[in-house]
Amino acid sequence: MGRINIPVAAHETIAETPYFMVQIIPDRIKYQIAGGDPPTMMKAFISGKTGWNSKIQTFLEVLGNDKLKAVEPTGTLFQAWLKYSTAADDSKDPRNDQAMMTALEDFQRLACTGSSYKKLPLKAAKAAFWDTKSEVVLPRITQQEHKDMG
């Protein structure tokens, strides 16, 4: 039990990027919400056409594509994603929507759990995976790392 041992890469690899992004974008959403923007602006940052949720959706599609086949489109990770993204779309005020935040954290924990995937990256510099979602260490990135990423 604990963190799954994946050979370490010196730099973030192209193959690990979609895994890492679905692990850290939920932290970026949480930091965005904590930033204090008005609910309508926050909703655009989260659920808009170029918002954080569209980025997660893109990376999930990469992980589920016919070549990589790292996740099942009907698997637990996608189900958690649908639960969260529906809650985010329906939310009137993300700052005060505990059900949405709980669904986001559940998705993030599953994104960091090895059993959510059919394949894990062969090497990783930043992506990390645990045996169970209760063992996942959050946040995956700090608020300063979020700011540094732009």
C-alpha positions as a Markdown table, in Angstrom:
| # | Residue | x | y | z |
|---|---|---|---|---|
| 1 | Met | 0.0 | 0.0 | 0.0 |
| 2 | Gly | 1.1 | 3.6 | -0.4 |
| 3 | Arg | 2.6 | 5.4 | -3.3 |
| 4 | Ile | 3.1 | 3.4 | -6.5 |
| 5 | Asn | 6.7 | 3.1 | -7.6 |
| 6 | Ile | 7.2 | 4.5 | -11.1 |
| 7 | Pro | 10.7 | 5.0 | -12.5 |
| 8 | Val | 11.7 | 8.6 | -12.2 |
| 9 | Ala | 12.3 | 10.8 | -15.2 |
| 10 | Ala | 14.6 | 13.8 | -15.1 |
| 11 | His | 12.0 | 16.0 | -16.7 |
| 12 | Glu | 8.3 | 15.9 | -17.2 |
| 13 | Thr | 7.7 | 13.5 | -20.0 |
| 14 | Ile | 5.1 | 13.9 | -22.8 |
| 15 | Ala | 3.6 | 10.6 | -21.9 |
| 16 | Glu | 3.0 | 11.6 | -18.2 |
| 17 | Thr | 1.6 | 15.1 | -19.0 |
| 18 | Pro | -2.1 | 14.2 | -19.3 |
| 19 | Tyr | -1.9 | 12.2 | -16.1 |
| 20 | Phe | -0.2 | 15.0 | -14.3 |
| 21 | Met | -2.6 | 17.6 | -15.6 |
| 22 | Val | -5.8 | 15.8 | -14.5 |
| 23 | Gln | -4.1 | 15.5 | -11.1 |
| 24 | Ile | -3.2 | 19.2 | -10.7 |
| 25 | Ile | -6.0 | 21.1 | -12.4 |
| 26 | Pro | -8.4 | 20.4 | -9.5 |
| 27 | Asp | -5.9 | 22.3 | -7.3 |
| 28 | Arg | -5.8 | 25.1 | -9.7 |
| 29 | Ile | -9.6 | 25.2 | -9.6 |
| 30 | Lys | -9.6 | 25.4 | -5.8 |
| 31 | Tyr | -7.0 | 28.2 | -5.9 |
| 32 | Gln | -9.1 | 30.0 | -8.5 |
| 33 | Ile | -12.2 | 29.8 | -6.2 |
| 34 | Ala | -10.2 | 30.9 | -3.2 |
| 35 | Gly | -9.0 | 34.0 | -5.2 |
| 36 | Gly | -12.3 | 35.7 | -4.5 |
| 37 | Asp | -13.5 | 36.5 | -8.0 |
| 38 | Pro | -17.2 | 37.2 | -8.4 |
| 39 | Pro | -19.3 | 33.9 | -9.0 |
| 40 | Thr | -20.0 | 34.8 | -12.7 |
| 41 | Met | -16.3 | 35.4 | -13.4 |
| 42 | Met | -15.3 | 32.3 | -11.5 |
| 43 | Lys | -17.8 | 30.2 | -13.4 |
| 44 | Ala | -16.2 | 31.3 | -16.7 |
| 45 | Phe | -12.8 | 30.4 | -15.4 |
| 46 | Ile | -14.0 | 26.9 | -14.3 |
| 47 | Ser | -16.7 | 25.9 | -16.8 |
| 48 | Gly | -16.2 | 28.3 | -19.8 |
| 49 | Lys | -15.2 | 27.0 | -23.2 |
| 50 | Thr | -11.5 | 27.7 | -22.4 |
| 51 | Gly | -11.9 | 27.1 | -18.6 |
| 52 | Trp | -10.2 | 24.6 | -16.4 |
| 53 | Asn | -12.9 | 22.0 | -16.9 |
| 54 | Ser | -12.4 | 22.0 | -20.7 |
| 55 | Lys | -8.7 | 21.4 | -20.1 |
| 56 | Ile | -9.4 | 18.4 | -17.9 |
| 57 | Gln | -11.9 | 17.1 | -20.5 |
| 58 | Thr | -9.2 | 17.4 | -23.2 |
| 59 | Phe | -6.6 | 15.5 | -21.1 |
| 60 | Leu | -9.2 | 12.8 | -20.2 |
| 61 | Glu | -9.9 | 12.4 | -23.9 |
| 62 | Val | -6.2 | 12.0 | -24.6 |
| 63 | Leu | -5.9 | 9.3 | -21.9 |
| 64 | Gly | -9.0 | 7.5 | -23.3 |
| 65 | Asn | -8.0 | 7.7 | -27.0 |
| 66 | Asp | -7.6 | 4.6 | -29.1 |
| 67 | Lys | -3.8 | 4.7 | -29.0 |
| 68 | Leu | -3.2 | 5.3 | -25.4 |
| 69 | Lys | -6.2 | 3.5 | -23.9 |
| 70 | Ala | -5.1 | 4.5 | -20.3 |
| 71 | Val | -8.7 | 5.0 | -19.0 |
| 72 | Glu | -12.0 | 3.5 | -19.8 |
| 73 | Pro | -14.6 | 6.0 | -21.0 |
| 74 | Thr | -17.1 | 4.3 | -18.7 |
| 75 | Gly | -14.7 | 3.8 | -15.8 |
| 76 | Thr | -14.7 | 5.3 | -12.3 |
| 77 | Leu | -12.5 | 8.2 | -13.2 |
| 78 | Phe | -14.9 | 9.3 | -16.0 |
| 79 | Gln | -17.9 | 8.8 | -13.8 |
| 80 | Ala | -16.3 | 11.0 | -11.1 |
| 81 | Trp | -15.5 | 13.5 | -13.8 |
| 82 | Leu | -19.1 | 13.6 | -15.0 |
| 83 | Lys | -20.4 | 14.0 | -11.4 |
| 84 | Tyr | -18.1 | 16.9 | -10.7 |
| 85 | Ser | -18.5 | 18.7 | -14.1 |
| 86 | Thr | -22.3 | 18.4 | -13.9 |
| 87 | Ala | -22.1 | 19.9 | -10.4 |
| 88 | Ala | -19.8 | 22.7 | -11.6 |
| 89 | Asp | -22.1 | 23.5 | -14.5 |
| 90 | Asp | -25.1 | 23.6 | -12.2 |
| 91 | Ser | -23.4 | 25.6 | -9.5 |
| 92 | Lys | -24.6 | 29.2 | -8.9 |
| 93 | Asp | -21.7 | 30.1 | -6.6 |
| 94 | Pro | -18.7 | 27.8 | -6.6 |
| 95 | Arg | -17.3 | 29.4 | -3.4 |
| 96 | Asn | -20.3 | 28.1 | -1.4 |
| 97 | Asp | -21.0 | 24.9 | -3.2 |
| 98 | Gln | -19.8 | 22.1 | -0.9 |
| 99 | Ala | -21.3 | 19.3 | -3.1 |
| 100 | Met | -19.3 | 20.6 | -6.1 |
| 101 | Met | -16.1 | 20.9 | -4.1 |
| 102 | Thr | -16.6 | 17.4 | -2.7 |
| 103 | Ala | -17.1 | 16.0 | -6.2 |
| 104 | Leu | -14.0 | 17.8 | -7.4 |
| 105 | Glu | -11.9 | 16.4 | -4.6 |
| 106 | Asp | -13.2 | 12.9 | -5.2 |
| 107 | Phe | -12.3 | 13.2 | -8.9 |
| 108 | Gln | -8.8 | 14.5 | -8.0 |
| 109 | Arg | -8.2 | 11.6 | -5.6 |
| 110 | Leu | -9.3 | 9.1 | -8.2 |
| 111 | Ala | -7.0 | 10.9 | -10.8 |
| 112 | Cys | -4.1 | 10.1 | -8.4 |
| 113 | Thr | -5.1 | 6.5 | -7.8 |
| 114 | Gly | -3.4 | 3.9 | -9.9 |
| 115 | Ser | -6.4 | 1.6 | -10.2 |
| 116 | Ser | -8.3 | 4.4 | -12.1 |
| 117 | Tyr | -6.1 | 3.7 | -15.1 |
| 118 | Lys | -5.5 | 0.7 | -17.4 |
| 119 | Lys | -2.0 | 2.0 | -18.0 |
| 120 | Leu | 0.3 | 4.2 | -16.0 |
| 121 | Pro | 3.2 | 6.2 | -17.6 |
| 122 | Leu | 6.5 | 4.2 | -17.8 |
| 123 | Lys | 8.4 | 7.1 | -16.3 |
| 124 | Ala | 7.3 | 10.2 | -14.4 |
| 125 | Ala | 8.9 | 13.3 | -13.0 |
| 126 | Lys | 5.7 | 14.9 | -11.6 |
| 127 | Ala | 2.8 | 12.5 | -11.9 |
| 128 | Ala | 2.3 | 10.4 | -8.8 |
| 129 | Phe | -0.1 | 7.6 | -8.1 |
| 130 | Trp | -1.2 | 5.9 | -4.9 |
| 131 | Asp | -2.8 | 2.5 | -4.3 |
| 132 | Thr | -6.0 | 3.8 | -2.8 |
| 133 | Lys | -7.7 | 7.2 | -3.0 |
| 134 | Ser | -7.6 | 7.6 | 0.8 |
| 135 | Glu | -3.8 | 7.6 | 0.7 |
| 136 | Val | -3.5 | 10.4 | -1.9 |
| 137 | Val | -1.6 | 13.4 | -0.6 |
| 138 | Leu | -3.3 | 16.7 | -1.6 |
| 139 | Pro | -2.8 | 19.3 | -2.7 |
| 140 | Arg | -0.7 | 18.1 | -5.6 |
| 141 | Ile | 0.7 | 21.6 | -6.3 |
| 142 | Thr | 1.1 | 24.6 | -4.0 |
| 143 | Gln | -0.5 | 27.9 | -4.6 |
| 144 | Gln | 2.9 | 29.4 | -5.6 |
| 145 | Glu | 3.3 | 26.6 | -8.2 |
| 146 | His | -0.2 | 27.5 | -9.5 |
| 147 | Lys | 0.8 | 31.2 | -9.8 |
| 148 | Asp | 4.2 | 30.3 | -11.4 |
| 149 | Met | 2.4 | 28.2 | -14.1 |
| 150 | Gly | 0.4 | 31.3 | -15.1 |
